[in-house]
Structures are given as C-alpha cells and as structure tokens.
Amino acid sequence: MKKRGVAIESLVWWIIGIAVLAVMIVLAVVLKDKLWDLGAYIKNLFRGG
C-alpha cells in the first residue's frame, strides 16, 4: 500500500507539471504577437531609448 501512495503522489506532480506546460504553450500561441511587442519594448528599455 505504501508503494501505491508514493506512485500516486509522484503521478500528481507529473500531471500538474504537464498541465502547467500545456497552459504556457497555449498562452504563448495565443499571445505570440503581444509577446514579440513586449520583447521589443523590454529591449528598447535596456537600450536606453
């Protein structure tokens, strides 16, 4: 019974990690254009103008 508990606990963390990764990928696809604009803005900010 102890091994099953450890396996389920490990599986929960894998599922959470995969879900977070999937959400990040979806957000990256949806916000792709805005991310490019944000990157250019940050680059200009560090460039000093």
C-alpha positions as CSV (number, residue, x, y, z in Angstrom):
1,M,0.0,0.0,0.0
2,K,2.9,2.3,0.7
3,K,4.3,2.0,-2.8
4,R,0.9,2.9,-4.3
5,G,0.7,6.1,-2.3
6,V,4.2,7.1,-3.4
7,A,3.3,6.3,-7.1
8,I,0.1,8.3,-6.9
9,E,1.9,11.3,-5.2
10,S,4.5,11.2,-8.0
11,L,1.8,11.0,-10.7
12,V,0.0,14.0,-9.3
13,W,3.2,16.2,-9.6
14,W,3.7,14.9,-13.2
15,I,0.1,15.8,-14.1
16,I,0.5,19.3,-12.5
17,G,3.7,19.8,-14.4
18,I,2.2,18.8,-17.7
19,A,-0.9,20.9,-17.2
20,V,1.3,24.0,-16.4
21,L,3.4,23.3,-19.5
22,A,0.2,23.0,-21.7
23,V,-1.2,26.3,-20.3
24,M,2.1,28.0,-21.1
25,I,2.2,26.7,-24.6
26,V,-1.4,27.8,-25.2
27,L,-0.7,31.2,-23.8
28,A,2.4,31.5,-26.0
29,V,0.4,30.6,-29.1
30,V,-2.4,33.0,-28.2
31,L,-0.2,35.9,-27.1
32,K,2.5,35.4,-29.7
33,D,2.2,38.8,-31.3
34,K,1.9,40.6,-28.0
35,L,5.0,38.7,-26.6
36,W,7.1,40.0,-29.6
37,D,5.9,43.6,-28.8
38,L,6.7,43.1,-25.2
39,G,10.2,41.7,-26.0
40,A,10.9,44.7,-28.3
41,Y,9.7,47.1,-25.5
42,I,12.0,45.5,-22.9
43,K,14.9,45.5,-25.4
44,N,14.4,49.2,-26.0
45,L,14.1,49.8,-22.3
46,F,17.5,48.4,-21.7
47,R,19.0,50.1,-24.7
48,G,18.1,53.4,-23.2
49,G,15.6,54.8,-25.6
